[in-house]
Amino acid sequence: MEEKVASGTIRFGNGNQFREEWRRMEEARAAIAKLDGVLKVETNHVTHMFYVEYDPEKISFESIRREVKSYAK
């Protein structure tokens, strides 16, 4: 599931991408947090979801999406 919650806010995940990979999910969170323009990244290990706040003038939705997908199964 990918959802633009508001301009500059995204939720990512489908419940299965990181089910057995807590460490990989944390690695993805850390990598996303380092991207220029990302303001905040939260993870929910129960639902396997990311919540990302970002500045759309500095980074695109697609750039963040690619980073998340690079860590997903």
N, C-alpha and C positions, 0 to 999 in steps of 0.2 A: 504494500500500500504506500503510495506517495500522495501527499496532500499539501497543497499550498494553503496554509491556515489563514494567512494574511500576507500582504506584501512584506517580504523579508522574513517570513516564518514558514518552516516546512516540517512535516512529520514524515518519517520514513520507516518502513518495515512491513513485513507480511506475517510475522509470527514464526516463520521457519528459517529465515536466512541465517540467524545466529543462535538457533535453539540450543545447541550443545557447545557453543564456542564463546563462552564468557570472555575469555582473554582476547579473542579476535575482535569482539565487539568493543572492548576497551581500547584496543589498538586503533580501531577505526575512529572512535570518539576523539582520541588524542590527535590523530592526523587531521580530522575535520576541524578541530579547534585551532590548529596551526595555520589554516588557510587564511590568507589576507581577506578581510571583509566579514569573516565569521565572528559574531559577537558572543554567542553562547551555544553550547551543545549540552544536552541532557540525554541520558540513556535510561531506559526502563528495562531491566533484565527480566522482569516477569513477562512483559508483552513483547520484548525484543524490538522495541521501537526507539528511534532517535527523534529528538525535537531540536531543531536548529533555528537559531535566530541569526540573521545576516543582513548586511547592507547591500541591497541590490544594485547600488551604484558602483560597488567594488568587486562583487563576485556574482556570478549567475547561478540560478537554480540548477542548470545543467552541470556546471562545474562541481557543485556539491554532490549532486546525484552520482556523477562518475566516481567520485571519491568513495562514497558509500558502497556503490556496486563493486568497486575493486576489492573490497573486503568480504563481500557476501559470497555464499556458496553458489 
